[in-house]
Amino acid sequence: MRRADRLFQIVQHLRARRLTTAARLAQLLHVSERTVYRDVRDLSLSGIPILGEAGVGYSLDKSYELTPLMFTPEEVEAVVVGLRMARAFGGHRIADAAGPALDKVILALPKDRREEVNNPQVYAPPIHAHRAIEPLMDELRNAISTHDVLHISYADSGDKSSRRNVRPLALYFWGSVWTLAAWCELRNDFRSFRIDRIRKCAATGNKFDDQPGHMLEDYLRREGITKGRFKAD
């Protein structure tokens, strides 16, 4: 966790509770108590009204409020609908993050506007077909982040199977299907793979670099970001 993120988490934790010990903060943030003492001192020096002391516990002056997010009602609706869709279609890890993300939006809104979160009437019920690919979705997202070359077994639209190594670049949701944009080492070109047609997927143990001509930016530049069309095997 970056130090800036850690400092923000400390303030958020103190806002939500009356008194918190350094030990509790250290456990929450996976750092030492000494690090917590240093962070709290730096926050205090920056003007955050933290009360208490080492060995006793810390709290935040009740008069302190972070600047509310200035969302319009339409922007609140967009955020809520987007998080509902993420929870329904984004795989286990994104779905798990959607709830806490919405809590942070609620906390950041002025108190007299927090009920707006319950107003949007656009829903995204989970679809069984998407639930079936969620474990693979998480695996692919992780491979994209870590630049892992994957070996996949894939069935095309005619149910013809092939095996190939691919460099995963991005996931795309088209409303009814998810696709993986990748550099295919078999075809030596960009390809799109429907995730529900990937029969097997395993990391090869090899990593790939951001090689010019093989990156997502190259694909988007070649195809045009608004085209939304892929060469599908």
Buried (B, 14 or more C-beta within 10 A) or exposed (E): EEEEEBBBBBBBBBBEEEEBBBEBBBEBBEBEBEBBBEBBEEBEEEEBEBBBEBEEBBBBEEEBEEEEBEBEEEEBBBBBBBBBBBBBBBBEEBBEBBEEBBEEBBBBBEEEBBEBBEEBEEEBEEEEEBBEBBEBBBBBBEBBEEBBBBBBBBBEEEEEEEEBBBBBBBBEBEEEBBBBBBBBBEEEEBBBBBBBBBEEBEBEEEEBEEEEEBBBEBBBEEBEEEEEEBEEB
